[in-house]
Amino acid sequence: MALKAGADVEHRYAEDRSLIFETRLDIRYYDTEEEQDNSNLTLKAGHRWYEGKNQYQFNVVRQDYRLDEEGYRDLMGISFDWNRQLSKRSLLRSYLAVNDLKYVSSEWRDSRQYSLGSNYLYAGDGNWKPVYVLGGFIGNEKPDEPGTLADGDVDRNFYGVSLGVQMTPLQDLTFMPSLVYQVSEYAGEHWIYNLKRKDKYAALNLNVNWRFKPDWSLLATYSYADADSNIELNEFRREQINFGLRRDFK
């Protein structure tokens, strides 16, 4: 069972200046694997401003991840977002993020993660009002303390691409299929398998949003993920179906 909740608040203190506050809570319970029960609480505060066709936002993020009701990982991060209106139909969204990861019981995994990404959005023609999204990202994760374990399972470069389209077949119904592909290449040899780990991750996501009242929406999501690796222990396949109810306060 999965439970998600969140709240977004924007306080516009000037015509082109806003303070942003966001919170997200994600809880998951498993019937037969209770030790995998987890919760993820994320808090974000940001400052947004506009200059011509550009929108900028600076963010501070705090995240608490708990596993089996025990503290597992803490995250502190900062990010900078830049959106530019290229034309009446196209928009470019870019970001730079730096996150500091701290693990409660496996300090060898403590690291700092850097990521840079961009998405191009284009509004096409047609009755379904398609909005096409093409994105790419690169990143690097460095352990705080290099060593045999950290070099083989933490120290990595990663990169990937994403592709999606949002369609509106009915006035209050939107549908968005998307694909994500990511590669992670690790710097050191794995301490058991004596080879450098390389992971490939692919995911298909299908999202449906039905706004049945002005402030209420029903959400449905299907996702399929396939993780391939040259170390069999890191391979998996996963399917998920989620339903949700959303209320927007204005």
N, C-alpha and C positions, 0 to 999 in steps of 0.2 A: 504494500500500500504506500502511496506517495501523497504528500500534502505540501502544497506550495502557497505562500502568501507573500504579499509585498505592498509597499506604499511609496509613491513618488510625490514630492512637494516641490513646487517652484515658486520662489518669492521674487517677483520682479520689483526691485527697488528703484529702477530708472528705466527709461524707455528702451535702452539697449544693454541693460545689465540685470542679471538674475543670480540668485543663490539657489542651488539645487541640493535636495536631500532625498536619498533613496535607501530603502531597506528591503532585503529579500530573505525569506526563510524557506528552506527546502528540507523536508523530513521524509525519510524512507524507512519502512518497516518490512521485514521479511518473515514469512510464515515458518520456514524450515531452517533459516540461517540467521538466527537472532544476533549472532556476534557481528553480522554485517550491517545491522541497523545503524543509520547515520543521520546527522543533521548538519546543516550548513547555514550559518547566519552571516549575511553580508551587509555592511553599512557603508554608504558612500556620501560624501559631501563635496560639492563642486561650485565653481564660479564660472558663469557663462556670460560672454559678451559678443557683440556684433560690430563688424567694421565693413561696410559696403556689402559685398557678396560673400563675405567670410563670417563664419561663426566659430568661436574658440571656446574651449572649456578646459579648466584645470580641475583635477579630481584627487581626492585622498580616499583610500579604500581600506577598510578593516574587515577581515573575515575570520570566523571561528568555525572550524570543522571538527565535529565530534563523532567518534566511532564507538558503538556499543555503550553510549552514554558517558564515555570518557574522552577527555581532551586528546586530540590526535595531531592537529596542525593549525598553526596560526599564520595569517598572512597580513602584512602591511604593505601598501603600495601607493604609488602616485602615477597619474597618467595625464596625458595632454591630448585632446581631441581637436581636430581641425576639419570643418566642413566648408566646402566652397561650391556655390551655385555656378555651374559652368554655362548653363543655358536654361531656357524655360523648361526643358525636358530632362536635363542631366545634372547630376550632383556627384561630387567627389567627397568621400568621407575617409579621413586618415586618423591614425592614432599612434602614440608612442607610450609604452607602459613599462614601469620598473616595479617588480614585486619582490619582497623579502619573505622567504618561507622558513618557518621554524617548526620542527617536529618534536613532540613532547617526549617520546620514548626511543627515537632513533635519530639522535643528533647528527649522525654522519650524513643524513639526507638534507640538512639545513643548506639553503642555497639562495642565490639571487637570480631572478629571471628577468630578461629583457625581451621585449617583443615590439615589432613594428608592422603595421598593416594598413591596407587601404581597400576601399570598396567603391566601385563605380556603379551608379544607379541611372537607369534610363527609362523614361516613361514612353511606352510605345503606343501604337494605334490599335484600335479594335474595340469591339463591344465589351470585352472583359477587362479593359483598361490595364493591360499588363505593365508591370514595373520590373525590369530585368536588373539583376544584381550580379556583378562579377567582382571577386575579391582575391587578394593574396596576402600572405603574411610570412615573416621570418622571425626567428628568435634564437636566443641562447640562454642556457641555464648553467651557472657555475656554482659548484659546491663551496661552502664557506671554508671547509677544511679538506683539501685534496687527500686522497688515499685510495687504497685498493677497491673498497666498496663504492665510494663516491665517484671515482673515475669511471667505473663500469656501469653504474646504474643511475647517476645523476648528471654528470658533466656531458652536455649534449648541445647540438645545433638542431633546430627544427624549422620546417618550412611547409607551406601548403597553399592550397587554392580552394575557393568556394564558388558555387554557382547556384543561382536561384531565380525564381520568377514569382511575383505576387499577382494574382488574378482576382477579379471581382465579377463573378458570373451573375450575381444578384446585388441589388443596391446595398444590402446589409450583410452580405456574405463574402468573405475573402478566403482564398485558398492559396497556399504557398508551398510548393515542393522545392527542396534544396539539396545539394550535394556538397560534401566536405571531404577533402583528401589531404592527409598530413604525413610527413616523413620525419622521423627522429633518428639522428645518427650520434652515437655515443663515442666519447673520446678514448676511453680506456678499455682494456680487455676485461671481460667478465671473470670474476674470481673463481667460478666453477667451470664454465664452459670454454674458457681461454680463447674467446673471440670477441670482437667488437660488436656490441648489440646494435641492430638496426630494426626499427619498427615502422610499419606502414599501417595507417588507420584510414578507413573509408566509412562514411556514414550517409544514409539517406534519411531525410526528415520531411514529413508531410504535416502541415499545420492548417487547421481550419478554424475560422473565427466567425461566429454568427452573432451579430448585434441585434437581439430580438426586442430590446427596448433602448431608448436613447442612452441610458447609463449602465445597461447590463449586457454582458456578452457570454456566450457559451464557447468554450475552447476545446478542441480535440487535437491530439498530436500522436502520430505514429513515427517511430524511429527504428532504424536497423543499422547496427554498427558491426564492422568486421575489422578486427585487429590482427595483422599478420606480423610475424617477427622471425628472425633467424635463431631466436631462443624460444623453444616451444612453450616454455612456462608463461610467456607474455602474450600468447595468442588467446583470443576469445571471440565469440559472436554473441550479440545481444539484441533482443527485440523488446520494445516498450510501447505501450499504449497508455496515454494519459488523457483525462478529461478534467475540465476546470470551469469555474464560474467566476466572472470578473465584474467588479463594480467600479465605475469611474466617478469620483467626486469632483465637482467643479465649483 
